[in-house]
Amino acid sequence: MQALRIPNDRRARLLADGLLAINSRSEEILHGLTHEESQFLIDAGEAAPGDAAALERRCELALRHEQARLRIAFADDEGSADEEFRLRAETRF
C-alpha cells in the first residue's frame, strides 16, 4: 500500500473521521481525489498559503473532497433508510 505522508496524530484524526480511503491501486487517498491530489491537499494544509494558482488548486481539491464525502454520506443514509424500511415492513406481517 502506498500511504500518504501524514504525521501519525493527523492520520489518526483523519481515520477516525472516515476521511481516508484506499483506492483500487492500493493507494491511500482522501475521498474523491487521486493519491497525488490527496498529498498536495495535505501538504497545503500544513504550509503557508502559496501563490494564487496553488491556492486555487487547494480550494478546488478541498471542494471535490467535500463533495465526495457528501455523496458517500448521502448514499450511506439512503442505505440505512432502506434497511430501516425493510425491517419495519418485515415486522408488520
N, C-alpha and C positions, 0 to 999 in steps of 0.2 A: 504494500500500500504506500502511495506517495502522500505523506502527510503535509499539511500546511505548516509553515514556520510560525508558530504561535507560542508565547510563553504558557507554561502549564496551567497557571491560575486562570488565564484568559480562556484557554481551551476548555477547562472545567466549566466555566460560566457558559460558554457557547454550547457545550454539550448539554448542560442542564436546561438551557432554554430551547433545545431542539433546533439550533441554527446550523449545525454541521451535518453533512451527509457524505456518503461515498458514492461516486458515480460508477458507470459501467466499466471504466478503465481502472478501477480501484484507486481513484484519487480522492482525497479529502477535499470537499468543496463547501462553500456557502450555497444554500438552496438557490437555484436559478442562475448560477454563474459557473464558468469554467474554473479549472484549478488556477490558471494564471490570473484570471479576473478576481478570484477569491483572495489570492495572495496580495494582489495590488490593493484591494479594498482594506484588507487587514493592515498592510503596511501603511497605507494612507491614514488610517485611523490613529496610528501611533506617531505620525510625523506632523510637523508643522505644515499648514496649508502651502501648497506649491503654487505653480503658475495657474493661469486661468484654464488651460487645457486639462491639466491634472485635476483641478477642482471640478470641472465639468464631467470628466470621466468618473470621478469618485461619486458624484451625485447620481449619474446615470446608473452606475453599478449598484449603488445603495437602493435606488428605486426598483431596479429589476429584482434584486434580492427580496425586497419587501413585498413586491407583487407575487413572487413565487411563494413566499411564506403565507400570504393571504389565500392563495389558491389552495395550498395544502390544508390550511386550517378550515377553509370552507368545505373542501372535499371530505375532511375528517368529520366535520359537523354534520354534513349531509348523510354520511355513512352511519353515524351514531343515531341520527333521527330515523333512518330506515330500519335500523336494528331495533330501536325502541318501539316503532310502529309494529314490526313483526311480532315482538314479544307480547305487546298488548293484544294483538289480534289472536294470537295462539291461546291466550288465557280466557278469551271470551267463549270458546267452544269446548 
